[in-house]
Amino acid sequence: MTKTKVFKQYSEGFKRQVVAEYEEGTSASALCRRYGIGSVSSVTAWVKKYGIEGLGMV
């Protein structure tokens, strides 16, 4: 018997909300616990893509 991984898909709006909270000072690990996100690396990737720095708005 093999285990299958279940990949969650999150909406862009949800990702942007998480990024906004991260930029306000909430840690990535705390956001993962709060929203049931499986990996801190997901949050950091969203920050790179949707965050102020990632959008070139610094």
MIKE-927082 format. One line per 10 residues: number of its first residue (from 1); for each residue x, y, z of N, C-alpha, C. Coordinates in pm, 1 decimal, m for minus. Atoms other than C-alpha are relative to their C-alpha. Layout:
NUM) X,Y,Z,X,Y,Z,X,Y,Z; ...
This chain:
1) 84.0,m117.4,0.0,0.0,0.0,0.0,88.8,124.2,0.0; m78.1,m122.8,7.5,143.8,336.7,m100.9,m83.8,117.3,48.5; 67.2,m121.6,m44.3,61.7,669.9,51.6,0.3,99.8,m114.8; 5.7,m103.7,101.4,m54.0,939.7,m182.9,m3.2,135.6,68.8; m0.5,m135.2,m53.2,13.8,1304.1,m119.9,m118.1,75.8,m58.7; 110.0,m83.5,44.6,m277.8,1540.6,m139.0,51.4,142.9,m7.4; m45.9,m136.1,19.3,m187.3,1876.7,m282.2,m120.5,93.2,3.2; 107.1,m98.3,m8.2,m406.4,2168.4,m184.7,29.5,113.0,m97.0; m13.8,m117.9,83.9,m467.6,2452.3,m422.4,m66.6,115.2,72.2; 50.2,m117.5,m69.7,m515.9,2796.6,m275.9,m27.3,109.9,m101.2
11) 33.0,m109.8,90.8,m679.8,3093.4,m442.4,103.8,111.0,12.3; m93.0,m112.7,m2.9,m474.2,3398.9,m529.3,m35.7,95.4,114.0; 43.3,m87.8,m108.0,m681.3,3602.2,m284.3,46.2,m49.6,136.0; m45.6,58.7,m125.2,m599.6,3363.6,m1.5,150.3,19.4,16.0; m145.0,m16.1,m4.1,m230.3,3374.5,m87.7,37.2,144.2,33.2; m28.8,m141.1,m25.6,m233.1,3754.3,m90.2,m32.5,37.8,144.9; 34.8,m25.4,m140.1,m405.2,3759.2,250.0,110.8,m51.5,91.7; m108.2,57.8,m80.0,m138.7,3529.3,394.3,126.0,85.9,m11.9; m118.3,m84.9,20.8,136.6,3744.8,241.4,m13.9,130.9,77.5; 21.3,m125.3,m73.1,m17.4,4059.5,390.2,23.9,m20.4,149.2
21) m21.3,28.2,m142.1,m20.6,3901.1,735.8,148.3,m24.3,28.9; m143.1,23.2,m15.1,338.5,3787.1,688.7,75.2,133.4,2.4; m66.9,m129.5,7.6,443.9,4139.3,593.4,m31.5,89.0,120.3; 33.9,m73.7,m122.5,268.3,4271.9,905.5,74.3,m55.2,121.3; m83.9,50.8,m107.8,499.3,4054.6,1114.2,m31.5,m139.2,51.0; 31.2,136.5,m41.6,332.0,3715.1,1156.0,99.4,m95.4,m66.1; m98.3,92.9,55.8,582.3,3433.0,1110.5,m65.6,m98.0,m97.2; 50.3,96.6,97.9,546.5,3188.2,823.6,m49.9,m126.3,68.4; 43.2,121.6,m69.5,523.8,2896.0,1064.7,m131.9,22.0,73.4; 126.4,m30.2,m66.1,245.4,3067.7,1260.3,m114.9,2.4,m100.6
31) 102.9,m2.0,104.5,53.4,3125.7,937.2,m34.1,m141.0,m47.0; 24.8,139.2,38.0,95.3,2760.4,842.9,m90.3,m68.4,100.8; 83.7,60.2,m104.9,m51.6,2654.0,1176.9,m141.5,57.1,m3.9; 131.0,m66.5,m2.9,m334.9,2909.6,1160.8,m89.7,m46.1,m114.0; 81.5,28.8,118.4,m448.9,2822.1,808.9,13.3,m142.7,m52.8; m15.2,138.3,43.9,m341.6,2458.6,779.7,79.4,m14.7,m128.6; m86.3,6.2,118.2,m83.8,2529.9,510.5,108.5,m102.9,28.8; m86.5,114.2,m24.9,137.4,2225.1,471.3,148.6,29.2,11.8; m144.3,m23.0,4.5,475.6,2390.9,426.5,32.2,148.5,9.9; m48.0,m137.3,m10.4,657.3,2707.5,525.7,51.1,47.1,m135.8
41) m52.5,m37.9,131.2,815.4,2701.5,180.6,m110.8,51.3,m92.8; 112.7,m53.4,78.3,469.8,2760.8,29.7,m18.2,147.6,30.1; 17.8,m139.4,m40.2,435.1,3081.8,228.7,112.9,86.6,m54.8; m111.9,m81.3,47.5,782.9,3202.8,138.7,m3.9,17.0,m152.2; 14.2,m12.7,145.7,717.8,3132.0,m230.4,m106.6,103.7,m34.7; 105.7,m98.9,23.5,396.2,3335.5,m212.3,50.7,140.5,29.4; m55.9,m130.8,m33.8,584.4,3620.3,m45.1,87.7,50.2,m114.9; m84.7,m38.7,113.3,835.4,3620.5,m330.7,m84.0,42.2,m120.1; 82.7,m28.2,117.0,556.4,3623.3,m587.7,m93.4,118.6,21.0; 105.0,m99.0,m21.9,293.7,3848.3,m426.9,38.2,112.1,96.9
51) m37.4,m98.8,m99.5,480.6,4043.6,m162.5,45.7,131.2,m61.4; m41.7,m132.6,46.6,580.8,4407.1,m186.2,133.7,m8.5,m72.6; m129.4,14.0,64.9,940.1,4312.4,m267.4,m11.8,m75.0,m132.3; 16.8,80.1,120.8,829.1,4053.3,m522.1,m66.2,77.1,m113.2; 67.1,m80.5,102.0,620.7,4313.4,m702.3,82.7,120.1,m42.3; m85.9,m110.7,36.0,909.6,4555.7,m722.9,m48.7,133.1,53.0; 58.3,m122.4,m54.4,731.7,4808.1,m503.3,76.5,53.6,119.5; m78.7,m45.1,m115.4,1009.2,4862.8,m252.1,61.2,135.0,m29.5
